[in-house]
Amino acid sequence: MKFKIHRGTKEIGGSCVEIWTDNTRIVMDFGMPLVGENNLPFNSNQTKDLNTTELINQGILPNIPDLFNSENNISLIISHAHQDHYGLIDFINNGIPVHLGKASHKLIDLTNVFTNKKCVISNPHYFESGKAFKIDDFSITPFLMDHSAFDSYAFQINANGKSLFYSGDFRIHGRKAKAFDWFSKNIKSNIDYLLLEGTTISRTSYNFPTETEIESQLVETFKNVKGINLIYASGQNIDRLVSIYRACKRTNKILAIDFYIANVLTELAKLGASLPFPSDNFPDVKVFFPYRLSKMISNQGNEKLLYRFKNHKITKEEIDSEFEKIVMLVRPSMQRDLEYLKNLGNGMFIYSMWNGYRKEKSTADFITTLTNKGMLEKEIHTSGHADTEGLKRMVDVLKPKNLIPIHTFESDKYAKIFQDTKVIVLKDKEIIEM
């Protein structure tokens, strides 16, 4: 068995690992880069007018010709529905098998609809946590992980008597921390190679707040704020949405979500997830319809989505009149909608995202507009990735013979943190034969 990391040995995002034997080839993740040259933010629009060869030559597409030209003896596996792990799949051959979680596929489809993306998966194959599946020479066992993306997995890959473990993105301080306990009891140790993500490996001085602690911070904030509470959080960070809802429940607040988030929660609930969603069972969850998003969906001719939650609609006038009871999920594209609200003064704007997004002009302008209207500002957030103690627990469980940094800007820090494990720092496209 051989493998190479096409992207990820020296950066976060754009994850892609190729693994092969003499007979079979698999690719783990096929993500859109987050950064380009000089570590500046990557502009995905630059892929629109380039063909496959040009994208490969520019280092945007991993050079794996069979993904684009053939369906023979190659399969793609997606760990979770964050675009830095799947965002280039619209370039692959439609006939290639794509293995992923069923909920991840649903989230990708919803992202396509609500953002006009074209990451269509034509040949999906669904797996389940803890159940091994075969791809010719390979036996692959997915393990559900705690992460800020719903339905996230790590994978053990076995072939020809060798084992490789791909951590994907994970943490142990969210609402699915018990998934790691189950994994710990059901995985065999002494893995030959562990590819371990290190998104936050430089933050070694403290443990991240748990999602339960985030909920408690939200409760205290809601109790003390006399005005409206606006929260900027990812619409697919399901753990955070649950924390917000539970905090609303504990403080007798009404949760107002836009119809994109309403669709996300409803579709995941249909797949069996125990989640609050707009329905008679959750009368304190209301739905509003932002102007820009509504116009885009209408232009698509997808009016069914616009009317899906009409029985649970809350208007801007109702939000304004009940502002003291409202907790509202917002984002920069809703700035025009918020201009119609008169009672923002003395309210609280809660930033519940990665701090790096604050550097984006749209986000900075959005926050400035709200604070200029008299809103207070507060950050309540925890990372979607493992802290150092979480990374150590993964290594302790797997006891790898070799540890390889991936999904990190700081691979040089691994050797000091994992002194009892052999750390191998690779370069992108460097081949390892096991």
C-alpha positions as a Markdown table, in Angstrom:
| # | Residue | x | y | z |
|---|---|---|---|---|
| 1 | Met | 0.0 | 0.0 | 0.0 |
| 2 | Lys | 1.3 | 3.5 | -0.9 |
| 3 | Phe | -0.1 | 6.9 | -0.2 |
| 4 | Lys | 0.6 | 10.6 | -0.8 |
| 5 | Ile | -0.9 | 13.8 | 0.6 |
| 6 | His | -1.7 | 16.0 | -2.4 |
| 7 | Arg | -2.6 | 19.0 | -0.2 |
| 8 | Gly | -2.5 | 19.5 | 3.6 |
| 9 | Thr | 1.1 | 18.9 | 4.8 |
| 10 | Lys | 1.6 | 22.7 | 5.1 |
| 11 | Glu | -1.9 | 24.2 | 5.1 |
| 12 | Ile | -5.4 | 23.9 | 6.4 |
| 13 | Gly | -8.0 | 23.2 | 3.8 |
| 14 | Gly | -8.1 | 21.6 | 0.3 |
| 15 | Ser | -7.6 | 18.2 | 1.9 |
| 16 | Cys | -6.8 | 15.4 | -0.4 |
| 17 | Val | -5.0 | 12.0 | 0.2 |
| 18 | Glu | -4.5 | 9.4 | -2.5 |
| 19 | Ile | -4.0 | 5.7 | -1.4 |
| 20 | Trp | -3.3 | 2.8 | -3.7 |
| 21 | Thr | -2.2 | -0.8 | -4.3 |
| 22 | Asp | -1.2 | -2.4 | -7.5 |
| 23 | Asn | -4.9 | -3.0 | -8.3 |
| 24 | Thr | -7.0 | -0.3 | -6.5 |
| 25 | Arg | -6.9 | 3.4 | -5.9 |
| 26 | Ile | -8.9 | 5.5 | -3.4 |
| 27 | Val | -8.9 | 9.2 | -2.7 |
| 28 | Met | -9.8 | 10.6 | 0.8 |
| 29 | Asp | -11.4 | 14.0 | 0.4 |
| 30 | Phe | -11.3 | 16.4 | -2.5 |
| 31 | Gly | -11.5 | 19.8 | -0.9 |
| 32 | Met | -11.5 | 23.4 | -2.1 |
| 33 | Pro | -8.3 | 25.2 | -0.9 |
| 34 | Leu | -8.8 | 27.8 | 1.8 |
| 35 | Val | -5.6 | 29.7 | 0.9 |
| 36 | Gly | -3.7 | 30.3 | -2.3 |
| 37 | Glu | -0.3 | 31.8 | -2.9 |
| 38 | Asn | 1.3 | 33.6 | 0.1 |
| 39 | Asn | -1.4 | 32.1 | 2.3 |
| 40 | Leu | -3.9 | 34.7 | 1.1 |
| 41 | Pro | -7.6 | 33.6 | 1.1 |
| 42 | Phe | -8.4 | 31.4 | -2.0 |
| 43 | Asn | -10.9 | 32.9 | -4.4 |
| 44 | Ser | -13.1 | 30.0 | -5.7 |
| 45 | Asn | -14.3 | 32.1 | -8.6 |
| 46 | Gln | -10.9 | 31.6 | -10.3 |
| 47 | Thr | -11.9 | 28.0 | -11.0 |
| 48 | Lys | -14.9 | 28.9 | -13.1 |
| 49 | Asp | -13.3 | 29.6 | -16.5 |
| 50 | Leu | -10.4 | 27.1 | -16.3 |
| 51 | Asn | -10.4 | 23.6 | -17.7 |
| 52 | Thr | -9.1 | 20.5 | -15.8 |
| 53 | Thr | -5.6 | 20.7 | -17.3 |
| 54 | Glu | -5.2 | 24.4 | -16.4 |
| 55 | Leu | -6.5 | 23.8 | -12.9 |
| 56 | Ile | -4.0 | 21.0 | -12.4 |
| 57 | Asn | -1.2 | 23.1 | -13.8 |
| 58 | Gln | -2.0 | 25.9 | -11.3 |
| 59 | Gly | -2.0 | 23.5 | -8.4 |
| 60 | Ile | -5.7 | 23.9 | -7.7 |
| 61 | Leu | -6.8 | 20.5 | -8.7 |
| 62 | Pro | -4.8 | 17.5 | -7.4 |
| 63 | Asn | -3.2 | 15.7 | -10.3 |
| 64 | Ile | -5.1 | 12.4 | -10.2 |
| 65 | Pro | -6.1 | 11.8 | -13.8 |
| 66 | Asp | -8.3 | 8.8 | -13.2 |
| 67 | Leu | -10.7 | 11.0 | -11.2 |
| 68 | Phe | -11.4 | 13.1 | -14.3 |
| 69 | Asn | -11.1 | 10.6 | -17.1 |
| 70 | Ser | -12.0 | 7.1 | -15.9 |
| 71 | Glu | -14.3 | 5.1 | -13.7 |
| 72 | Asn | -11.9 | 2.2 | -13.4 |
| 73 | Asn | -10.5 | 1.1 | -10.0 |
| 74 | Ile | -10.8 | 4.5 | -8.3 |
| 75 | Ser | -13.2 | 5.7 | -5.7 |
| 76 | Leu | -13.6 | 8.9 | -3.7 |
| 77 | Ile | -14.4 | 9.0 | 0.0 |
| 78 | Ile | -15.7 | 12.2 | 1.6 |
| 79 | Ser | -15.2 | 12.6 | 5.4 |
| 80 | His | -17.7 | 15.4 | 6.0 |
| 81 | Ala | -19.7 | 18.3 | 4.4 |
| 82 | His | -17.2 | 21.2 | 4.7 |
| 83 | Gln | -16.1 | 22.5 | 1.4 |
| 84 | Asp | -12.4 | 22.4 | 2.2 |
| 85 | His | -13.0 | 18.6 | 2.2 |
| 86 | Tyr | -15.4 | 18.1 | -0.8 |
| 87 | Gly | -15.5 | 21.4 | -2.7 |
| 88 | Leu | -13.8 | 20.2 | -5.9 |
| 89 | Ile | -16.0 | 17.2 | -6.6 |
| 90 | Asp | -17.9 | 19.0 | -9.5 |
| 91 | Phe | -14.7 | 18.3 | -11.6 |
| 92 | Ile | -14.7 | 14.5 | -11.2 |
| 93 | Asn | -16.1 | 12.0 | -13.6 |
| 94 | Asn | -19.8 | 11.5 | -12.8 |
| 95 | Gly | -19.5 | 7.7 | -12.8 |
| 96 | Ile | -16.9 | 7.5 | -10.1 |
| 97 | Pro | -18.3 | 6.0 | -6.8 |
| 98 | Val | -18.4 | 8.6 | -4.0 |
| 99 | His | -18.6 | 7.1 | -0.5 |
| 100 | Leu | -20.0 | 9.4 | 2.2 |
| 101 | Gly | -22.5 | 9.6 | 5.1 |
| 102 | Lys | -26.1 | 10.0 | 4.0 |
| 103 | Ala | -26.5 | 13.2 | 6.1 |
| 104 | Ser | -23.4 | 14.6 | 4.6 |
| 105 | His | -24.9 | 14.1 | 1.1 |
| 106 | Lys | -28.0 | 15.9 | 2.2 |
| 107 | Leu | -26.0 | 18.8 | 3.5 |
| 108 | Ile | -24.0 | 19.1 | 0.3 |
| 109 | Asp | -27.3 | 19.1 | -1.7 |
| 110 | Leu | -28.7 | 21.9 | 0.4 |
| 111 | Thr | -25.5 | 23.9 | 0.0 |
| 112 | Asn | -25.9 | 23.5 | -3.7 |
| 113 | Val | -29.4 | 24.9 | -3.6 |
| 114 | Phe | -28.9 | 27.8 | -1.3 |
| 115 | Thr | -25.5 | 28.9 | -2.7 |
| 116 | Asn | -25.9 | 28.1 | -6.4 |
| 117 | Lys | -23.0 | 25.6 | -6.1 |
| 118 | Lys | -22.7 | 22.7 | -8.5 |
| 119 | Cys | -21.1 | 20.0 | -6.3 |
| 120 | Val | -23.4 | 17.2 | -7.5 |
| 121 | Ile | -22.7 | 13.6 | -6.5 |
| 122 | Ser | -24.1 | 11.4 | -9.2 |
| 123 | Asn | -22.9 | 8.0 | -7.9 |
| 124 | Pro | -23.3 | 8.0 | -4.0 |
| 125 | His | -22.6 | 5.1 | -1.8 |
| 126 | Tyr | -23.5 | 5.5 | 1.9 |
| 127 | Phe | -21.6 | 4.0 | 4.8 |
| 128 | Glu | -22.3 | 3.7 | 8.5 |
| 129 | Ser | -20.1 | 4.3 | 11.5 |
| 130 | Gly | -18.2 | 1.2 | 12.7 |
| 131 | Lys | -19.2 | -0.9 | 9.7 |
| 132 | Ala | -16.4 | -1.8 | 7.4 |
| 133 | Phe | -16.9 | -1.7 | 3.7 |
| 134 | Lys | -14.7 | -3.1 | 0.8 |
| 135 | Ile | -13.3 | -1.3 | -2.2 |
| 136 | Asp | -11.4 | -4.1 | -4.0 |
| 137 | Asp | -8.1 | -4.5 | -2.1 |
| 138 | Phe | -9.1 | -2.0 | 0.6 |
| 139 | Ser | -11.2 | -2.6 | 3.8 |
| 140 | Ile | -12.4 | 0.8 | 5.1 |
| 141 | Thr | -14.0 | 1.4 | 8.5 |
| 142 | Pro | -15.6 | 4.8 | 9.1 |
| 143 | Phe | -15.9 | 6.1 | 12.7 |
| 144 | Leu | -18.3 | 8.9 | 13.5 |
| 145 | Met | -16.4 | 11.8 | 15.1 |
| 146 | Asp | -17.3 | 14.9 | 17.1 |
| 147 | His | -16.8 | 18.0 | 14.8 |
| 148 | Ser | -18.5 | 21.3 | 14.0 |
| 149 | Ala | -19.8 | 19.6 | 10.8 |
| 150 | Phe | -22.6 | 17.2 | 11.3 |
| 151 | Asp | -22.0 | 13.6 | 10.2 |
| 152 | Ser | -18.1 | 13.7 | 10.3 |
| 153 | Tyr | -15.9 | 10.6 | 10.1 |
| 154 | Ala | -12.4 | 9.4 | 10.5 |
| 155 | Phe | -11.3 | 6.2 | 8.7 |
| 156 | Gln | -9.2 | 3.2 | 9.2 |
| 157 | Ile | -7.9 | 1.8 | 5.9 |
| 158 | Asn | -6.4 | -1.7 | 5.6 |
| 159 | Ala | -4.8 | -3.4 | 2.7 |
| 160 | Asn | -2.1 | -6.0 | 2.2 |
| 161 | Gly | -1.5 | -6.4 | 5.9 |
| 162 | Lys | -0.9 | -2.6 | 6.5 |
| 163 | Ser | -3.1 | 0.0 | 8.3 |
| 164 | Leu | -3.5 | 3.7 | 7.8 |
| 165 | Phe | -5.8 | 6.0 | 9.9 |
| 166 | Tyr | -7.1 | 9.3 | 8.5 |
| 167 | Ser | -8.4 | 11.4 | 11.3 |
| 168 | Gly | -10.4 | 13.8 | 9.2 |
| 169 | Asp | -11.5 | 16.8 | 11.3 |
| 170 | Phe | -12.5 | 16.0 | 14.9 |
| 171 | Arg | -12.7 | 17.3 | 18.4 |
| 172 | Ile | -13.8 | 15.8 | 21.8 |
| 173 | His | -15.4 | 18.8 | 23.4 |
| 174 | Gly | -18.7 | 19.1 | 21.4 |
| 175 | Arg | -22.1 | 17.5 | 21.8 |
| 176 | Lys | -20.9 | 14.2 | 20.3 |
| 177 | Ala | -18.0 | 13.6 | 22.6 |
| 178 | Lys | -19.3 | 10.1 | 23.4 |
| 179 | Ala | -18.6 | 9.1 | 19.8 |
| 180 | Phe | -14.9 | 9.3 | 20.7 |
| 181 | Asp | -15.5 | 7.0 | 23.7 |
| 182 | Trp | -17.2 | 4.4 | 21.5 |
| 183 | Phe | -14.4 | 4.7 | 18.9 |
| 184 | Ser | -11.8 | 4.3 | 21.6 |
| 185 | Lys | -13.3 | 0.9 | 22.6 |
| 186 | Asn | -13.8 | -0.4 | 19.1 |
| 187 | Ile | -10.6 | 0.4 | 17.3 |
| 188 | Lys | -7.4 | -1.7 | 17.2 |
| 189 | Ser | -4.3 | 0.1 | 18.2 |
| 190 | Asn | -0.8 | 0.0 | 16.8 |
| 191 | Ile | -1.8 | 1.6 | 13.5 |
| 192 | Asp | 1.1 | 1.7 | 11.0 |
| 193 | Tyr | 0.5 | 5.4 | 9.9 |
| 194 | Leu | -1.8 | 8.0 | 11.5 |
| 195 | Leu | -2.6 | 11.1 | 9.4 |
| 196 | Leu | -3.6 | 13.5 | 12.2 |
| 197 | Glu | -5.2 | 16.9 | 11.7 |
| 198 | Gly | -3.6 | 19.8 | 13.6 |
| 199 | Thr | -5.8 | 22.8 | 12.8 |
| 200 | Thr | -5.3 | 24.3 | 16.3 |
| 201 | Ile | -2.0 | 22.7 | 17.3 |
| 202 | Ser | -0.4 | 26.1 | 18.0 |
| 203 | Arg | -2.9 | 26.8 | 20.7 |
| 204 | Thr | -1.3 | 24.7 | 23.4 |
| 205 | Ser | -1.9 | 26.8 | 26.5 |
| 206 | Tyr | -5.5 | 26.0 | 27.2 |
| 207 | Asn | -8.4 | 23.5 | 26.7 |
| 208 | Phe | -11.3 | 24.7 | 24.6 |
| 209 | Pro | -14.7 | 25.4 | 26.1 |
| 210 | Thr | -17.2 | 22.5 | 25.7 |
| 211 | Glu | -20.4 | 23.0 | 23.9 |
| 212 | Thr | -22.2 | 22.6 | 27.2 |
| 213 | Glu | -20.2 | 25.5 | 28.6 |
| 214 | Ile | -21.1 | 27.6 | 25.4 |
| 215 | Glu | -24.8 | 26.9 | 26.2 |
| 216 | Ser | -24.3 | 28.2 | 29.8 |
| 217 | Gln | -22.6 | 31.4 | 28.5 |
| 218 | Leu | -25.6 | 31.9 | 26.2 |
| 219 | Val | -28.0 | 31.5 | 29.0 |
| 220 | Glu | -26.3 | 34.1 | 31.1 |
| 221 | Thr | -26.2 | 36.5 | 28.2 |
| 222 | Phe | -29.8 | 36.1 | 27.3 |
| 223 | Lys | -30.8 | 36.6 | 31.0 |
| 224 | Asn | -28.9 | 39.9 | 31.3 |
| 225 | Val | -29.6 | 41.5 | 27.9 |
| 226 | Lys | -32.7 | 43.7 | 27.9 |
| 227 | Gly | -32.9 | 44.0 | 24.1 |
| 228 | Ile | -32.8 | 41.6 | 21.1 |
| 229 | Asn | -30.0 | 39.0 | 20.8 |
| 230 | Leu | -28.6 | 38.5 | 17.3 |
| 231 | Ile | -26.2 | 35.6 | 16.7 |
| 232 | Tyr | -23.8 | 35.1 | 13.8 |
| 233 | Ala | -23.2 | 31.3 | 13.7 |
| 234 | Ser | -22.8 | 28.8 | 10.9 |
| 235 | Gly | -26.1 | 27.4 | 9.6 |
| 236 | Gln | -24.5 | 23.9 | 9.5 |
| 237 | Asn | -22.9 | 24.0 | 12.9 |
| 238 | Ile | -25.6 | 21.8 | 14.3 |
| 239 | Asp | -24.0 | 21.5 | 17.8 |
| 240 | Arg | -24.1 | 25.3 | 18.1 |
| 241 | Leu | -27.7 | 25.6 | 16.8 |
| 242 | Val | -28.7 | 23.1 | 19.5 |
| 243 | Ser | -26.8 | 25.0 | 22.2 |
| 244 | Ile | -28.6 | 28.2 | 21.1 |
| 245 | Tyr | -32.0 | 26.5 | 21.1 |
| 246 | Arg | -31.4 | 25.0 | 24.5 |
| 247 | Ala | -30.4 | 28.4 | 25.9 |
| 248 | Cys | -33.5 | 29.9 | 24.4 |
| 249 | Lys | -35.6 | 27.2 | 26.1 |
| 250 | Arg | -34.0 | 27.8 | 29.4 |
| 251 | Thr | -34.7 | 31.6 | 29.2 |
| 252 | Asn | -38.1 | 31.5 | 27.6 |
| 253 | Lys | -36.9 | 33.1 | 24.3 |
| 254 | Ile | -38.2 | 32.7 | 20.8 |
| 255 | Leu | -35.6 | 31.4 | 18.3 |
| 256 | Ala | -35.9 | 33.0 | 14.9 |
| 257 | Ile | -34.0 | 31.2 | 12.1 |
| 258 | Asp | -34.0 | 31.9 | 8.3 |
| 259 | Phe | -35.5 | 29.3 | 6.0 |
| 260 | Tyr | -32.1 | 27.9 | 4.9 |
| 261 | Ile | -31.4 | 26.9 | 8.5 |
| 262 | Ala | -34.9 | 25.7 | 8.8 |
| 263 | Asn | -34.4 | 23.4 | 5.9 |
| 264 | Val | -31.1 | 22.1 | 7.3 |
| 265 | Leu | -32.6 | 21.2 | 10.6 |
| 266 | Thr | -35.8 | 19.7 | 9.1 |
| 267 | Glu | -33.9 | 17.5 | 6.6 |
| 268 | Leu | -31.5 | 16.2 | 9.2 |
| 269 | Ala | -34.5 | 15.5 | 11.6 |
| 270 | Lys | -36.1 | 13.5 | 8.8 |
| 271 | Leu | -32.9 | 11.3 | 8.7 |
| 272 | Gly | -33.4 | 10.5 | 12.4 |
| 273 | Ala | -31.4 | 13.2 | 14.2 |
| 274 | Ser | -33.0 | 14.5 | 17.4 |
| 275 | Leu | -33.1 | 18.2 | 16.6 |
| 276 | Pro | -35.4 | 21.2 | 17.1 |
| 277 | Phe | -37.0 | 22.3 | 13.8 |
| 278 | Pro | -40.0 | 24.4 | 12.8 |
| 279 | Ser | -43.0 | 22.2 | 13.6 |
| 280 | Asp | -45.9 | 21.9 | 16.1 |
| 281 | Asn | -43.5 | 20.1 | 18.4 |
| 282 | Phe | -41.2 | 23.2 | 18.6 |
| 283 | Pro | -43.6 | 26.2 | 18.6 |
| 284 | Asp | -40.8 | 28.4 | 19.9 |
| 285 | Val | -38.8 | 28.0 | 16.6 |
| 286 | Lys | -39.9 | 30.6 | 14.1 |
| 287 | Val | -38.8 | 31.2 | 10.5 |
| 288 | Phe | -38.0 | 34.4 | 8.7 |
| 289 | Phe | -37.3 | 35.0 | 5.0 |
| 290 | Pro | -34.3 | 37.2 | 4.2 |
| 291 | Tyr | -34.7 | 39.4 | 1.1 |
| 292 | Arg | -31.6 | 38.3 | -0.8 |
| 293 | Leu | -32.0 | 34.6 | -0.1 |
| 294 | Ser | -35.7 | 34.6 | -1.0 |
| 295 | Lys | -35.0 | 36.4 | -4.2 |
| 296 | Met | -32.3 | 33.9 | -5.2 |
| 297 | Ile | -34.6 | 30.9 | -4.5 |
| 298 | Ser | -37.4 | 32.6 | -6.4 |
| 299 | Asn | -35.2 | 33.1 | -9.4 |
| 300 | Gln | -34.4 | 29.4 | -9.3 |
| 301 | Gly | -38.1 | 28.7 | -9.7 |
| 302 | Asn | -38.0 | 26.9 | -6.3 |
| 303 | Glu | -41.0 | 28.5 | -4.7 |
| 304 | Lys | -41.8 | 25.3 | -2.8 |
| 305 | Leu | -38.9 | 26.1 | -0.5 |
| 306 | Leu | -40.3 | 29.6 | 0.1 |
| 307 | Tyr | -43.7 | 28.3 | 1.2 |
| 308 | Arg | -42.5 | 25.2 | 3.1 |
| 309 | Phe | -42.5 | 27.0 | 6.5 |
| 310 | Lys | -45.3 | 29.5 | 6.0 |
| 311 | Asn | -47.1 | 28.2 | 9.1 |
| 312 | His | -44.1 | 29.0 | 11.2 |
| 313 | Lys | -43.3 | 32.4 | 9.7 |
| 314 | Ile | -42.3 | 35.4 | 11.8 |
| 315 | Thr | -42.2 | 38.8 | 10.1 |
| 316 | Lys | -39.8 | 41.7 | 10.6 |
| 317 | Glu | -42.7 | 43.6 | 12.3 |
| 318 | Glu | -43.3 | 40.7 | 14.7 |
| 319 | Ile | -39.5 | 40.5 | 15.5 |
| 320 | Asp | -39.5 | 44.2 | 16.2 |
| 321 | Ser | -42.5 | 44.2 | 18.4 |
| 322 | Glu | -41.3 | 41.2 | 20.5 |
| 323 | Phe | -37.6 | 42.2 | 20.4 |
| 324 | Glu | -37.0 | 41.4 | 24.1 |
| 325 | Lys | -38.1 | 37.8 | 23.5 |
| 326 | Ile | -36.2 | 37.2 | 20.3 |
| 327 | Val | -32.9 | 35.4 | 19.6 |
| 328 | Met | -32.2 | 35.7 | 15.9 |
| 329 | Leu | -29.7 | 33.9 | 13.7 |
| 330 | Val | -28.1 | 36.4 | 11.3 |
| 331 | Arg | -25.2 | 36.8 | 8.8 |
| 332 | Pro | -23.8 | 39.7 | 6.7 |
| 333 | Ser | -26.0 | 39.0 | 3.7 |
| 334 | Met | -29.0 | 40.0 | 6.0 |
| 335 | Gln | -27.8 | 43.5 | 6.6 |
| 336 | Arg | -30.6 | 44.9 | 4.4 |
| 337 | Asp | -33.3 | 43.0 | 6.4 |
| 338 | Leu | -31.9 | 44.2 | 9.7 |
| 339 | Glu | -32.2 | 47.9 | 8.6 |
| 340 | Tyr | -36.0 | 47.5 | 9.0 |
| 341 | Leu | -35.7 | 46.6 | 12.7 |
| 342 | Lys | -36.1 | 49.7 | 14.9 |
| 343 | Asn | -35.3 | 48.1 | 18.3 |
| 344 | Leu | -31.6 | 47.1 | 18.0 |
| 345 | Gly | -30.3 | 49.5 | 20.6 |
| 346 | Asn | -29.3 | 47.9 | 23.9 |
| 347 | Gly | -29.4 | 44.5 | 22.2 |
| 348 | Met | -26.5 | 42.1 | 22.0 |
| 349 | Phe | -24.6 | 40.9 | 18.9 |
| 350 | Ile | -23.0 | 37.5 | 19.6 |
| 351 | Tyr | -20.2 | 36.4 | 17.3 |
| 352 | Ser | -20.1 | 32.6 | 17.3 |
| 353 | Met | -17.7 | 31.8 | 14.5 |
| 354 | Trp | -14.0 | 31.3 | 13.9 |
| 355 | Asn | -12.3 | 34.7 | 14.6 |
| 356 | Gly | -10.5 | 34.7 | 11.3 |
| 357 | Tyr | -13.7 | 35.5 | 9.4 |
| 358 | Arg | -13.8 | 38.9 | 11.2 |
| 359 | Lys | -11.1 | 40.0 | 8.7 |
| 360 | Glu | -13.4 | 39.7 | 5.8 |
| 361 | Lys | -14.7 | 43.1 | 4.8 |
| 362 | Ser | -18.4 | 42.0 | 4.6 |
| 363 | Thr | -18.2 | 40.7 | 8.2 |
| 364 | Ala | -16.3 | 43.7 | 9.5 |
| 365 | Asp | -18.8 | 46.1 | 7.9 |
| 366 | Phe | -21.7 | 44.1 | 9.2 |
| 367 | Ile | -20.5 | 44.2 | 12.8 |
| 368 | Thr | -19.7 | 47.9 | 12.6 |
| 369 | Thr | -23.2 | 48.6 | 11.3 |
| 370 | Leu | -24.8 | 46.8 | 14.2 |
| 371 | Thr | -22.6 | 48.4 | 16.9 |
| 372 | Asn | -23.3 | 51.8 | 15.3 |
| 373 | Lys | -26.9 | 51.2 | 16.0 |
| 374 | Gly | -26.2 | 50.8 | 19.7 |
| 375 | Met | -25.8 | 47.0 | 19.9 |
| 376 | Leu | -23.3 | 45.6 | 22.3 |
| 377 | Glu | -20.9 | 42.9 | 21.0 |
| 378 | Lys | -19.7 | 39.6 | 22.5 |
| 379 | Glu | -17.9 | 36.5 | 21.3 |
| 380 | Ile | -19.2 | 33.1 | 22.5 |
| 381 | His | -17.5 | 30.3 | 20.6 |
| 382 | Thr | -15.4 | 27.2 | 20.8 |
| 383 | Ser | -13.4 | 25.5 | 18.1 |
| 384 | Gly | -14.7 | 22.8 | 15.8 |
| 385 | His | -11.3 | 21.1 | 16.0 |
| 386 | Ala | -9.5 | 19.2 | 18.7 |
| 387 | Asp | -7.3 | 21.0 | 21.2 |
| 388 | Thr | -3.9 | 19.6 | 22.1 |
| 389 | Glu | -5.4 | 17.3 | 24.8 |
| 390 | Gly | -7.8 | 15.9 | 22.2 |
| 391 | Leu | -5.0 | 15.3 | 19.7 |
| 392 | Lys | -3.0 | 13.5 | 22.4 |
| 393 | Arg | -6.0 | 11.3 | 23.2 |
| 394 | Met | -6.2 | 10.2 | 19.6 |
| 395 | Val | -2.6 | 9.3 | 19.6 |
| 396 | Asp | -2.9 | 7.4 | 22.9 |
| 397 | Val | -5.8 | 5.4 | 21.5 |
| 398 | Leu | -4.2 | 4.5 | 18.2 |
| 399 | Lys | -0.6 | 4.1 | 19.3 |
| 400 | Pro | 0.6 | 4.7 | 15.8 |
| 401 | Lys | 4.1 | 3.5 | 14.7 |
| 402 | Asn | 4.3 | 6.7 | 12.5 |
| 403 | Leu | 2.5 | 10.0 | 12.9 |
| 404 | Ile | 2.1 | 12.4 | 10.0 |
| 405 | Pro | 0.9 | 16.0 | 10.3 |
| 406 | Ile | -2.0 | 17.0 | 8.0 |
| 407 | His | -4.5 | 19.8 | 7.8 |
| 408 | Thr | -2.1 | 22.2 | 9.6 |
| 409 | Phe | 0.1 | 25.2 | 9.0 |
| 410 | Glu | 2.4 | 24.1 | 11.8 |
| 411 | Ser | 3.7 | 20.6 | 11.3 |
| 412 | Asp | 6.9 | 21.5 | 13.0 |
| 413 | Lys | 5.2 | 21.5 | 16.4 |
| 414 | Tyr | 4.1 | 17.8 | 16.3 |
| 415 | Ala | 7.5 | 16.4 | 17.3 |
| 416 | Lys | 7.6 | 18.4 | 20.5 |
| 417 | Ile | 4.0 | 17.6 | 21.5 |
| 418 | Phe | 4.2 | 13.8 | 20.6 |
| 419 | Gln | 7.7 | 13.0 | 21.9 |
| 420 | Asp | 7.0 | 9.3 | 22.3 |
| 421 | Thr | 5.9 | 8.8 | 18.8 |
| 422 | Lys | 7.8 | 8.8 | 15.5 |
| 423 | Val | 6.7 | 12.0 | 13.7 |
| 424 | Ile | 7.3 | 12.2 | 9.9 |
| 425 | Val | 6.8 | 15.6 | 8.3 |
| 426 | Leu | 6.0 | 15.1 | 4.6 |
| 427 | Lys | 5.8 | 17.5 | 1.7 |
| 428 | Asp | 2.8 | 17.6 | -0.5 |
| 429 | Lys | 2.9 | 14.9 | -3.2 |
| 430 | Glu | 5.6 | 12.9 | -1.4 |
| 431 | Ile | 5.0 | 9.2 | -1.7 |
| 432 | Ile | 5.2 | 6.8 | 1.2 |
| 433 | Glu | 5.3 | 3.0 | 0.6 |
| 434 | Met | 4.2 | 1.0 | 3.6 |
